[in-house]
Amino acid sequence: MPSTTLEAFVLADTAGSHDTELLRLFHKRNLRAHMLLGPAGSAMTHHHTIQQF
């Protein structure tokens, strides 16, 4: 059972009609998470790269 409204929405979109919008949303969330970690190259953080498609 989905734990959030967003998760329920993603799981319900089996036709993929919202893929472009969801990809933009998740990309923005990923970039925001990286910005919160600190600057790239920082000794305190390691920025993991996502899989290339």
C-alpha distance matrix in Angstrom:
0.0 3.8 6.4 9.2 10.9 12.3 9.3 8.2 11.9 12.4 10.0 11.6 15.0 15.7 19.3 19.7 21.6 20.6 21.1 24.2 23.0 19.9 22.2 24.5 21.9 20.6 24.3 25.3 22.7 23.9 27.5 27.0 25.5 28.6 30.9 29.7 30.5 34.1 36.5 36.4 38.7 38.3 39.0 36.2 33.3 32.4 30.8 28.8 29.1 26.4 26.8 29.3 28.6
3.8 0.0 3.8 5.7 7.5 8.6 5.7 5.3 9.0 9.6 8.1 10.2 13.1 14.5 18.0 17.7 19.4 17.9 18.3 21.2 19.7 16.5 18.9 21.0 18.3 17.1 20.8 21.7 19.1 20.5 24.0 23.4 22.2 25.3 27.5 26.4 27.4 31.0 33.4 33.3 35.8 35.5 36.5 33.6 30.7 29.9 28.0 26.2 26.5 23.8 24.6 27.0 26.4
6.4 3.8 0.0 3.8 7.1 8.6 6.7 7.5 10.8 11.6 11.2 13.2 15.9 17.7 21.0 20.3 21.7 19.7 20.1 22.5 20.6 17.4 19.7 21.3 18.1 16.9 20.6 20.9 17.9 19.6 22.9 21.8 20.4 23.8 25.7 24.1 25.3 28.8 31.5 31.8 34.3 33.6 34.5 31.5 28.8 28.4 26.8 25.4 26.1 23.8 25.2 27.7 27.6
9.2 5.7 3.8 0.0 3.8 5.4 5.2 6.3 8.6 10.0 10.7 12.3 14.4 16.9 19.8 18.8 19.7 17.2 18.0 20.1 17.7 14.8 17.5 18.6 15.2 14.7 18.4 18.3 15.6 17.8 20.9 19.6 18.8 22.3 23.9 22.6 24.2 27.6 30.1 30.6 33.4 32.8 34.1 31.1 28.4 28.0 26.1 25.0 25.5 23.2 24.7 27.0 26.8
10.9 7.5 7.1 3.8 0.0 3.8 5.5 5.1 6.1 8.7 9.9 10.4 12.4 15.4 17.9 16.9 17.2 14.8 16.3 18.3 15.7 13.3 16.6 17.5 14.3 14.6 18.3 18.1 16.0 18.6 21.4 20.3 20.1 23.6 24.9 24.0 26.0 29.1 31.5 32.0 35.0 34.6 36.3 33.4 30.5 30.1 27.9 26.8 26.8 24.3 25.7 27.5 26.9
12.3 8.6 8.6 5.4 3.8 0.0 3.8 5.4 5.0 6.2 8.6 9.8 10.7 13.8 16.0 14.4 14.9 12.1 13.0 14.9 12.4 9.7 12.8 13.8 10.7 10.9 14.6 14.7 12.8 15.4 18.2 17.4 17.5 20.7 22.2 21.7 23.6 26.7 28.7 29.0 32.1 32.0 33.8 31.2 28.1 27.4 24.9 23.8 23.5 20.9 22.2 23.9 23.3
9.3 5.7 6.7 5.2 5.5 3.8 0.0 3.8 5.4 5.1 6.1 8.5 10.0 12.3 15.2 13.9 15.3 13.1 13.4 15.9 14.2 10.9 13.5 15.4 12.7 11.8 15.6 16.4 14.2 15.9 19.3 18.9 18.3 21.4 23.4 22.8 24.2 27.4 29.5 29.4 32.3 32.2 33.7 31.1 27.9 27.0 24.6 23.0 22.8 20.0 21.0 22.9 22.3
8.2 5.3 7.5 6.3 5.1 5.4 3.8 0.0 3.8 5.5 5.2 6.0 8.7 11.0 14.0 13.6 14.7 13.1 14.2 17.1 15.4 12.7 15.7 17.7 15.2 14.9 18.6 19.4 17.6 19.5 22.7 22.3 21.9 25.1 27.0 26.4 27.9 31.1 33.2 33.1 36.0 36.0 37.5 34.9 31.7 30.8 28.4 26.7 26.3 23.4 24.0 25.8 24.7
11.9 9.0 10.8 8.6 6.1 5.0 5.4 3.8 0.0 3.8 5.5 5.1 6.3 9.5 11.7 10.9 11.4 9.6 11.3 13.9 12.1 9.9 13.3 15.1 12.9 13.4 16.9 17.7 16.5 18.7 21.6 21.4 21.6 24.6 26.3 26.2 27.9 30.9 32.7 32.6 35.7 35.9 37.8 35.4 32.1 31.0 28.3 26.7 25.9 22.8 23.4 24.7 23.3
12.4 9.6 11.6 10.0 8.7 6.2 5.1 5.5 3.8 0.0 3.8 5.5 5.3 7.8 10.2 8.8 10.3 8.5 8.9 11.9 10.9 8.0 10.8 13.2 11.6 11.2 14.7 16.1 15.1 16.6 19.7 20.1 20.1 22.7 24.8 25.0 26.3 29.3 30.8 30.4 33.3 33.8 35.6 33.4 30.0 28.6 25.8 23.9 22.8 19.6 19.9 21.1 19.7
10.0 8.1 11.2 10.7 9.9 8.6 6.1 5.2 5.5 3.8 0.0 3.8 5.5 6.6 10.0 9.8 11.9 11.1 11.4 14.9 14.4 11.6 14.0 16.8 15.2 14.5 17.9 19.6 18.2 19.4 22.8 23.2 22.8 25.4 27.7 27.7 28.8 31.9 33.5 32.9 35.7 36.1 37.6 35.4 32.0 30.4 27.8 25.6 24.7 21.3 21.2 22.7 21.1
11.6 10.2 13.2 12.3 10.4 9.8 8.5 6.0 5.1 5.5 3.8 0.0 3.8 5.6 8.4 9.2 10.4 10.4 11.8 15.2 14.6 12.6 15.5 18.0 16.6 16.6 20.0 21.4 20.4 22.1 25.1 25.5 25.5 28.1 30.2 30.3 31.7 34.7 36.3 35.8 38.7 39.2 40.9 38.6 35.2 33.8 31.0 28.9 27.8 24.4 24.3 25.3 23.4
15.0 13.1 15.9 14.4 12.4 10.7 10.0 8.7 6.3 5.3 5.5 3.8 0.0 3.8 5.5 5.5 6.7 7.0 8.4 11.9 11.7 10.2 12.9 15.5 14.8 15.1 18.0 19.7 19.4 20.9 23.7 24.4 24.8 27.1 29.2 29.7 31.1 33.9 35.1 34.4 37.4 38.3 40.2 38.2 34.7 33.0 30.0 27.9 26.3 22.8 22.5 23.1 20.8
15.7 14.5 17.7 16.9 15.4 13.8 12.3 11.0 9.5 7.8 6.6 5.6 3.8 0.0 3.8 5.4 8.0 9.4 9.8 13.5 14.3 12.7 14.6 17.7 17.4 17.2 19.9 22.1 21.7 22.7 25.6 26.8 26.9 28.9 31.3 31.9 33.0 35.8 36.8 35.8 38.6 39.7 41.4 39.6 36.0 34.0 31.0 28.6 26.9 23.2 22.2 22.8 20.2
19.3 18.0 21.0 19.8 17.9 16.0 15.2 14.0 11.7 10.2 10.0 8.4 5.5 3.8 0.0 3.8 5.5 8.3 9.0 12.3 13.6 12.9 14.6 17.5 17.9 18.2 20.4 22.6 22.9 23.9 26.4 27.8 28.3 30.2 32.4 33.4 34.6 37.1 37.9 36.8 39.7 41.0 43.0 41.4 37.7 35.6 32.4 30.0 27.9 24.3 23.1 23.0 20.1
19.7 17.7 20.3 18.8 16.9 14.4 13.9 13.6 10.9 8.8 9.8 9.2 5.5 5.4 3.8 0.0 3.8 5.4 5.2 8.6 10.2 9.5 10.9 13.8 14.5 14.7 16.7 19.1 19.6 20.5 22.8 24.4 25.1 26.7 28.8 30.1 31.3 33.7 34.3 33.2 36.2 37.5 39.7 38.1 34.5 32.4 29.1 26.8 24.6 21.0 20.1 19.9 17.1
21.6 19.4 21.7 19.7 17.2 14.9 15.3 14.7 11.4 10.3 11.9 10.4 6.7 8.0 5.5 3.8 0.0 3.8 5.8 8.0 9.0 9.7 11.5 13.5 14.4 15.6 17.4 19.2 20.1 21.5 23.5 24.8 26.0 27.8 29.5 30.8 32.4 34.6 35.2 34.3 37.5 38.8 41.2 39.7 36.1 34.2 30.8 28.9 26.6 23.2 22.6 22.1 19.4
20.6 17.9 19.7 17.2 14.8 12.1 13.1 13.1 9.6 8.5 11.1 10.4 7.0 9.4 8.3 5.4 3.8 0.0 3.8 5.6 5.5 6.1 8.5 10.2 10.6 12.2 14.1 15.6 16.5 18.2 20.1 21.2 22.5 24.4 25.9 27.2 28.9 31.1 31.8 31.2 34.5 35.6 38.1 36.5 32.9 31.2 27.8 26.2 24.2 20.9 20.9 20.6 18.4
21.1 18.3 20.1 18.0 16.3 13.0 13.4 14.2 11.3 8.9 11.4 11.8 8.4 9.8 9.0 5.2 5.8 3.8 0.0 3.8 5.6 5.1 5.9 8.6 9.8 10.4 11.9 14.1 15.1 16.1 18.1 19.7 20.8 22.3 24.1 25.6 27.0 29.2 29.6 28.6 31.8 33.2 35.5 34.1 30.5 28.5 25.1 23.2 20.9 17.6 17.2 16.8 14.6
24.2 21.2 22.5 20.1 18.3 14.9 15.9 17.1 13.9 11.9 14.9 15.2 11.9 13.5 12.3 8.6 8.0 5.6 3.8 0.0 3.8 5.5 5.2 6.4 8.7 10.1 10.6 12.5 14.4 15.4 16.6 18.5 20.1 21.3 22.7 24.6 26.2 27.9 28.0 27.2 30.4 32.0 34.7 33.5 29.9 28.0 24.4 22.9 20.4 17.5 17.4 16.5 14.5
23.0 19.7 20.6 17.7 15.7 12.4 14.2 15.4 12.1 10.9 14.4 14.6 11.7 14.3 13.6 10.2 9.0 5.5 5.6 3.8 0.0 3.8 5.5 5.2 6.2 8.7 9.9 10.8 12.5 14.3 15.5 16.6 18.5 20.2 21.3 22.9 24.8 26.7 27.1 26.8 30.2 31.4 34.1 32.6 29.2 27.7 24.2 23.2 21.1 18.4 19.1 18.6 17.2
19.9 16.5 17.4 14.8 13.3 9.7 10.9 12.7 9.9 8.0 11.6 12.6 10.2 12.7 12.9 9.5 9.7 6.1 5.1 5.5 3.8 0.0 3.8 5.4 5.0 6.1 8.4 9.8 10.5 12.1 14.1 15.2 16.4 18.4 19.9 21.1 22.8 25.1 25.9 25.4 28.7 29.7 32.1 30.4 26.9 25.4 22.0 20.7 19.0 16.1 16.8 17.0 15.9
22.2 18.9 19.7 17.5 16.6 12.8 13.5 15.7 13.3 10.8 14.0 15.5 12.9 14.6 14.6 10.9 11.5 8.5 5.9 5.2 5.5 3.8 0.0 3.8 5.4 5.3 6.0 8.6 9.9 10.4 12.2 14.1 15.3 16.5 18.3 20.0 21.3 23.3 23.7 22.8 26.0 27.4 29.9 28.5 24.9 23.1 19.5 18.1 15.9 13.0 13.7 13.5 12.5
24.5 21.0 21.3 18.6 17.5 13.8 15.4 17.7 15.1 13.2 16.8 18.0 15.5 17.7 17.5 13.8 13.5 10.2 8.6 6.4 5.2 5.4 3.8 0.0 3.8 5.6 5.1 6.2 8.6 9.9 10.6 12.2 14.3 15.4 16.5 18.5 20.3 21.8 22.1 21.6 25.1 26.3 29.2 27.9 24.4 23.0 19.4 18.7 16.6 14.4 15.7 15.3 14.8
21.9 18.3 18.1 15.2 14.3 10.7 12.7 15.2 12.9 11.6 15.2 16.6 14.8 17.4 17.9 14.5 14.4 10.6 9.8 8.7 6.2 5.0 5.4 3.8 0.0 3.8 5.5 5.2 6.3 8.7 10.0 10.6 12.4 14.4 15.5 16.7 18.8 20.8 21.7 21.7 25.2 25.9 28.6 26.8 23.5 22.4 19.1 18.5 17.2 15.1 16.9 17.3 17.1
20.6 17.1 16.9 14.7 14.6 10.9 11.8 14.9 13.4 11.2 14.5 16.6 15.1 17.2 18.2 14.7 15.6 12.2 10.4 10.1 8.7 6.1 5.3 5.6 3.8 0.0 3.8 5.4 5.0 6.1 8.6 9.7 10.5 12.4 14.2 15.3 16.8 19.1 20.1 19.7 23.0 23.7 26.1 24.3 20.8 19.5 16.2 15.3 14.0 11.7 13.7 14.7 14.9
24.3 20.8 20.6 18.4 18.3 14.6 15.6 18.6 16.9 14.7 17.9 20.0 18.0 19.9 20.4 16.7 17.4 14.1 11.9 10.6 9.9 8.4 6.0 5.1 5.5 3.8 0.0 3.8 5.4 5.1 6.2 8.6 9.9 10.7 12.4 14.4 15.6 17.4 17.7 17.1 20.4 21.6 24.3 23.0 19.4 17.9 14.3 13.7 12.0 10.2 12.3 12.7 13.4
25.3 21.7 20.9 18.3 18.1 14.7 16.4 19.4 17.7 16.1 19.6 21.4 19.7 22.1 22.6 19.1 19.2 15.6 14.1 12.5 10.8 9.8 8.6 6.2 5.2 5.4 3.8 0.0 3.8 5.4 5.1 6.1 8.6 9.9 10.5 12.4 14.5 16.0 16.6 16.7 20.4 21.1 24.0 22.4 19.2 18.4 15.1 15.3 14.2 13.1 15.8 16.2 17.1
22.7 19.1 17.9 15.6 16.0 12.8 14.2 17.6 16.5 15.1 18.2 20.4 19.4 21.7 22.9 19.6 20.1 16.5 15.1 14.4 12.5 10.5 9.9 8.6 6.3 5.0 5.4 3.8 0.0 3.8 5.5 5.1 6.2 8.7 9.9 10.7 12.7 14.9 16.3 16.7 20.1 20.3 22.8 20.7 17.6 17.0 14.0 14.1 13.8 12.8 15.7 17.0 18.1
23.9 20.5 19.6 17.8 18.6 15.4 15.9 19.5 18.7 16.6 19.4 22.1 20.9 22.7 23.9 20.5 21.5 18.2 16.1 15.4 14.3 12.1 10.4 9.9 8.7 6.1 5.1 5.4 3.8 0.0 3.8 5.4 5.1 6.3 8.7 10.0 10.9 13.2 14.2 13.9 17.1 17.7 20.1 18.3 14.9 13.8 10.5 10.4 10.0 9.3 12.5 14.1 15.8
27.5 24.0 22.9 20.9 21.4 18.2 19.3 22.7 21.6 19.7 22.8 25.1 23.7 25.6 26.4 22.8 23.5 20.1 18.1 16.6 15.5 14.1 12.2 10.6 10.0 8.6 6.2 5.1 5.5 3.8 0.0 3.8 5.4 5.1 6.2 8.7 10.0 11.3 11.7 11.7 15.3 16.0 18.9 17.6 14.4 13.6 10.3 11.2 10.7 10.9 14.3 15.1 17.1
27.0 23.4 21.8 19.6 20.3 17.4 18.9 22.3 21.4 20.1 23.2 25.5 24.4 26.8 27.8 24.4 24.8 21.2 19.7 18.5 16.6 15.2 14.1 12.2 10.6 9.7 8.6 6.1 5.1 5.4 3.8 0.0 3.8 5.4 5.1 6.3 8.9 10.4 11.8 12.9 16.4 16.3 19.1 17.2 14.4 14.5 11.9 13.4 13.7 14.0 17.5 18.7 20.6
25.5 22.2 20.4 18.8 20.1 17.5 18.3 21.9 21.6 20.1 22.8 25.5 24.8 26.9 28.3 25.1 26.0 22.5 20.8 20.1 18.5 16.4 15.3 14.3 12.4 10.5 9.9 8.6 6.2 5.1 5.4 3.8 0.0 3.8 5.5 5.2 6.5 9.3 11.4 12.1 15.2 14.7 17.0 14.7 11.7 11.9 9.6 10.9 12.2 12.7 16.3 18.2 20.4
28.6 25.3 23.8 22.3 23.6 20.7 21.4 25.1 24.6 22.7 25.4 28.1 27.1 28.9 30.2 26.7 27.8 24.4 22.3 21.3 20.2 18.4 16.5 15.4 14.4 12.4 10.7 9.9 8.7 6.3 5.1 5.4 3.8 0.0 3.8 5.4 5.2 7.0 8.2 8.4 11.6 11.6 14.2 12.6 9.4 9.2 6.6 8.7 9.9 11.4 15.2 16.8 19.5
30.9 27.5 25.7 23.9 24.9 22.2 23.4 27.0 26.3 24.8 27.7 30.2 29.2 31.3 32.4 28.8 29.5 25.9 24.1 22.7 21.3 19.9 18.3 16.5 15.5 14.2 12.4 10.5 9.9 8.7 6.2 5.1 5.5 3.8 0.0 3.8 5.4 5.6 6.9 8.6 12.0 11.6 14.6 13.1 10.7 11.5 9.5 12.2 13.3 14.9 18.6 19.8 22.4
29.7 26.4 24.1 22.6 24.0 21.7 22.8 26.4 26.2 25.0 27.7 30.3 29.7 31.9 33.4 30.1 30.8 27.2 25.6 24.6 22.9 21.1 20.0 18.5 16.7 15.3 14.4 12.4 10.7 10.0 8.7 6.3 5.2 5.4 3.8 0.0 3.8 5.5 8.5 10.7 13.5 12.0 14.4 12.0 10.1 11.7 10.7 13.3 15.2 16.7 20.4 22.2 24.8
30.5 27.4 25.3 24.2 26.0 23.6 24.2 27.9 27.9 26.3 28.8 31.7 31.1 33.0 34.6 31.3 32.4 28.9 27.0 26.2 24.8 22.8 21.3 20.3 18.8 16.8 15.6 14.5 12.7 10.9 10.0 8.9 6.5 5.2 5.4 3.8 0.0 3.8 7.0 8.6 10.7 9.0 11.0 8.5 6.3 8.2 7.9 10.9 13.4 15.4 19.2 21.2 24.2
34.1 31.0 28.8 27.6 29.1 26.7 27.4 31.1 30.9 29.3 31.9 34.7 33.9 35.8 37.1 33.7 34.6 31.1 29.2 27.9 26.7 25.1 23.3 21.8 20.8 19.1 17.4 16.0 14.9 13.2 11.3 10.4 9.3 7.0 5.6 5.5 3.8 0.0 3.8 6.6 8.7 6.8 9.6 8.0 6.8 9.0 9.0 12.6 14.7 17.3 21.0 22.5 25.6
36.5 33.4 31.5 30.1 31.5 28.7 29.5 33.2 32.7 30.8 33.5 36.3 35.1 36.8 37.9 34.3 35.2 31.8 29.6 28.0 27.1 25.9 23.7 22.1 21.7 20.1 17.7 16.6 16.3 14.2 11.7 11.8 11.4 8.2 6.9 8.5 7.0 3.8 0.0 3.8 6.2 5.6 9.3 9.3 8.1 9.3 8.9 12.6 14.1 17.1 20.5 21.6 24.8
36.4 33.3 31.8 30.6 32.0 29.0 29.4 33.1 32.6 30.4 32.9 35.8 34.4 35.8 36.8 33.2 34.3 31.2 28.6 27.2 26.8 25.4 22.8 21.6 21.7 19.7 17.1 16.7 16.7 13.9 11.7 12.9 12.1 8.4 8.6 10.7 8.6 6.6 3.8 0.0 3.8 5.5 9.0 9.8 7.8 7.5 6.7 10.1 11.3 14.6 17.8 18.7 22.1
38.7 35.8 34.3 33.4 35.0 32.1 32.3 36.0 35.7 33.3 35.7 38.7 37.4 38.6 39.7 36.2 37.5 34.5 31.8 30.4 30.2 28.7 26.0 25.1 25.2 23.0 20.4 20.4 20.1 17.1 15.3 16.4 15.2 11.6 12.0 13.5 10.7 8.7 6.2 3.8 0.0 3.8 6.4 8.6 7.6 7.3 8.1 11.3 12.9 16.5 19.4 20.4 24.1
38.3 35.5 33.6 32.8 34.6 32.0 32.2 36.0 35.9 33.8 36.1 39.2 38.3 39.7 41.0 37.5 38.8 35.6 33.2 32.0 31.4 29.7 27.4 26.3 25.9 23.7 21.6 21.1 20.3 17.7 16.0 16.3 14.7 11.6 11.6 12.0 9.0 6.8 5.6 5.5 3.8 0.0 3.8 5.4 5.6 7.3 9.1 12.6 14.9 18.4 21.6 23.0 26.6
39.0 36.5 34.5 34.1 36.3 33.8 33.7 37.5 37.8 35.6 37.6 40.9 40.2 41.4 43.0 39.7 41.2 38.1 35.5 34.7 34.1 32.1 29.9 29.2 28.6 26.1 24.3 24.0 22.8 20.1 18.9 19.1 17.0 14.2 14.6 14.4 11.0 9.6 9.3 9.0 6.4 3.8 0.0 3.8 5.8 7.7 10.7 13.7 16.5 20.0 23.0 24.8 28.5
36.2 33.6 31.5 31.1 33.4 31.2 31.1 34.9 35.4 33.4 35.4 38.6 38.2 39.6 41.4 38.1 39.7 36.5 34.1 33.5 32.6 30.4 28.5 27.9 26.8 24.3 23.0 22.4 20.7 18.3 17.6 17.2 14.7 12.6 13.1 12.0 8.5 8.0 9.3 9.8 8.6 5.4 3.8 0.0 3.8 7.1 10.1 13.1 16.4 19.5 22.7 24.9 28.4
33.3 30.7 28.8 28.4 30.5 28.1 27.9 31.7 32.1 30.0 32.0 35.2 34.7 36.0 37.7 34.5 36.1 32.9 30.5 29.9 29.2 26.9 24.9 24.4 23.5 20.8 19.4 19.2 17.6 14.9 14.4 14.4 11.7 9.4 10.7 10.1 6.3 6.8 8.1 7.8 7.6 5.6 5.8 3.8 0.0 3.8 6.5 9.5 12.7 15.7 19.0 21.3 24.7
32.4 29.9 28.4 28.0 30.1 27.4 27.0 30.8 31.0 28.6 30.4 33.8 33.0 34.0 35.6 32.4 34.2 31.2 28.5 28.0 27.7 25.4 23.1 23.0 22.4 19.5 17.9 18.4 17.0 13.8 13.6 14.5 11.9 9.2 11.5 11.7 8.2 9.0 9.3 7.5 7.3 7.3 7.7 7.1 3.8 0.0 3.8 6.1 9.4 12.6 15.7 17.9 21.5
30.8 28.0 26.8 26.1 27.9 24.9 24.6 28.4 28.3 25.8 27.8 31.0 30.0 31.0 32.4 29.1 30.8 27.8 25.1 24.4 24.2 22.0 19.5 19.4 19.1 16.2 14.3 15.1 14.0 10.5 10.3 11.9 9.6 6.6 9.5 10.7 7.9 9.0 8.9 6.7 8.1 9.1 10.7 10.1 6.5 3.8 0.0 3.8 6.4 9.5 12.8 14.9 18.3
28.8 26.2 25.4 25.0 26.8 23.8 23.0 26.7 26.7 23.9 25.6 28.9 27.9 28.6 30.0 26.8 28.9 26.2 23.2 22.9 23.2 20.7 18.1 18.7 18.5 15.3 13.7 15.3 14.1 10.4 11.2 13.4 10.9 8.7 12.2 13.3 10.9 12.6 12.6 10.1 11.3 12.6 13.7 13.1 9.5 6.1 3.8 0.0 3.8 6.5 9.6 12.1 15.5
29.1 26.5 26.1 25.5 26.8 23.5 22.8 26.3 25.9 22.8 24.7 27.8 26.3 26.9 27.9 24.6 26.6 24.2 20.9 20.4 21.1 19.0 15.9 16.6 17.2 14.0 12.0 14.2 13.8 10.0 10.7 13.7 12.2 9.9 13.3 15.2 13.4 14.7 14.1 11.3 12.9 14.9 16.5 16.4 12.7 9.4 6.4 3.8 0.0 3.8 6.7 8.6 12.1
26.4 23.8 23.8 23.2 24.3 20.9 20.0 23.4 22.8 19.6 21.3 24.4 22.8 23.2 24.3 21.0 23.2 20.9 17.6 17.5 18.4 16.1 13.0 14.4 15.1 11.7 10.2 13.1 12.8 9.3 10.9 14.0 12.7 11.4 14.9 16.7 15.4 17.3 17.1 14.6 16.5 18.4 20.0 19.5 15.7 12.6 9.5 6.5 3.8 0.0 3.8 6.3 9.3
26.8 24.6 25.2 24.7 25.7 22.2 21.0 24.0 23.4 19.9 21.2 24.3 22.5 22.2 23.1 20.1 22.6 20.9 17.2 17.4 19.1 16.8 13.7 15.7 16.9 13.7 12.3 15.8 15.7 12.5 14.3 17.5 16.3 15.2 18.6 20.4 19.2 21.0 20.5 17.8 19.4 21.6 23.0 22.7 19.0 15.7 12.8 9.6 6.7 3.8 0.0 3.8 6.4
29.3 27.0 27.7 27.0 27.5 23.9 22.9 25.8 24.7 21.1 22.7 25.3 23.1 22.8 23.0 19.9 22.1 20.6 16.8 16.5 18.6 17.0 13.5 15.3 17.3 14.7 12.7 16.2 17.0 14.1 15.1 18.7 18.2 16.8 19.8 22.2 21.2 22.5 21.6 18.7 20.4 23.0 24.8 24.9 21.3 17.9 14.9 12.1 8.6 6.3 3.8 0.0 3.8
28.6 26.4 27.6 26.8 26.9 23.3 22.3 24.7 23.3 19.7 21.1 23.4 20.8 20.2 20.1 17.1 19.4 18.4 14.6 14.5 17.2 15.9 12.5 14.8 17.1 14.9 13.4 17.1 18.1 15.8 17.1 20.6 20.4 19.5 22.4 24.8 24.2 25.6 24.8 22.1 24.1 26.6 28.5 28.4 24.7 21.5 18.3 15.5 12.1 9.3 6.4 3.8 0.0
